[in-house]
């Protein structure tokens, strides 16, 4: 059985508490359509942010970093 670690981070001035089992979703959408999950990362906010920042979005596209288990699940969003 793996030990669950509680981790803390600050993102855009907001304090975030998450655990080693937290699921981070990086999603991409186009226009007014819904988002589709491109990457799923467990327990590593730094890696999730690296993947999120590494996605270049073109005209009409959008991306977001989401954590479904949070009360306010949207961590970051960008439109082109």
RAHUSUL-V887492 format. One record per backbone hydrogen bond with DSSP energy under -0.5 kcal/mol. NH is the residue of the N-H (numbers start at 1). CO is the residue of the C=O. If there is no record, write none. Layout:
nh:NH co:CO
nh:NH co:CO
This chain:
nh:5 co:3
nh:7 co:5
nh:7 co:18
nh:9 co:16
nh:11 co:14
nh:14 co:11
nh:16 co:9
nh:18 co:7
nh:20 co:5
nh:22 co:19
nh:24 co:22
nh:24 co:41
nh:25 co:66
nh:26 co:39
nh:27 co:25
nh:27 co:64
nh:28 co:36
nh:29 co:62
nh:31 co:60
nh:33 co:30
nh:36 co:28
nh:38 co:26
nh:39 co:26
nh:41 co:24
nh:43 co:22
nh:43 co:41
nh:48 co:44
nh:49 co:45
nh:50 co:46
nh:51 co:47
nh:52 co:48
nh:53 co:49
nh:54 co:50
nh:55 co:51
nh:55 co:52
nh:56 co:54
nh:57 co:55
nh:61 co:58
nh:62 co:29
nh:63 co:78
nh:64 co:27
nh:65 co:76
nh:66 co:25
nh:66 co:64
nh:67 co:73
nh:70 co:67
nh:73 co:71
nh:75 co:65
nh:75 co:73
nh:76 co:65
nh:78 co:63
nh:80 co:61
